[in-house]
Amino acid sequence: MRTIHRLLLVFLLLGSATTQAADRALAFEARGADGGAIHFDPDHLERPAVLLFWATWCPYCKALMPYVQSVYDAAGRNALDVYAIDINDDGDPVAELKERHQTFTLVRDGDAIAAHYGIKGTPGLLLVDRKGEIVYRRVGGDEPAGVEVALRQHLGLPAAPRSGH
């Protein structure tokens, strides 16, 4: 009987993980770095997209973002979009990205977007495939190098060369 309960638990856990991994991305409109409109429509994506929820004051974001930049550089601008969605912040995200040499598309004042996705803290990260499905979520506490490995695997990119970020 114990074996049956364990198997049932495994199937339930696998089922819930699969359901969570296959969530549909949500559309949003926001302001970009220059104040212009940014439209994210998961029903009409040209390429996969990383939605990175961050704040200028967040040390974990600062640690993760170079790894995301490495993935972005490896994929290329024609094969991946990265939206750096600034949340819970009163700093200067434009200056911060420039200082860090990060070339993501900045989305300003993304608190409503974060709430829409159920993101409660920073850094939050979702990978959305071309069909608009969320195929990867950074789980709280995932190490930056592990996030990079997962993103590269999902995007079919080669492993990163060994170097310090």
Stockholm file with secondary structure:
# STOCKHOLM 1.0

chainA/1-165         MRTIHRLLLVFLLLGSATTQAADRALAFEARGADGGAIHFDPDHLERPAVLLFWATWCPYCKALMPYVQSVYDAAGRNALDVYAIDINDDGDPVAELKERHQTFTLVRDGDAIAAHYGIKGTPGLLLVDRKGEIVYRRVGGDEPAGVEVALRQHLGLPAAPRSGH
#=GR chainA/1-165 SS CHHHHHHHHHHHHHHHHHHHHTCBCCCEEEECTTSCEEEECGGGCSSCEEEEEECTTCHHHHHHHHHHHHHHHHHCTTTCEEEEEECSCCSCHHHHHHHTTCCCEEEBSCHHHHHHHTCCSSSEEEEECTTSBEEEECCTTCCHHHHHHHHHHHHTCCCCCSCCC
#=GC SS_cons         CHHHHHHHHHHHHHHHHHHHHTCBCCCEEEECTTSCEEEECGGGCSSCEEEEEECTTCHHHHHHHHHHHHHHHHHCTTTCEEEEEECSCCSCHHHHHHHTTCCCEEEBSCHHHHHHHTCCSSSEEEEECTTSBEEEECCTTCCHHHHHHHHHHHHTCCCCCSCCC
//
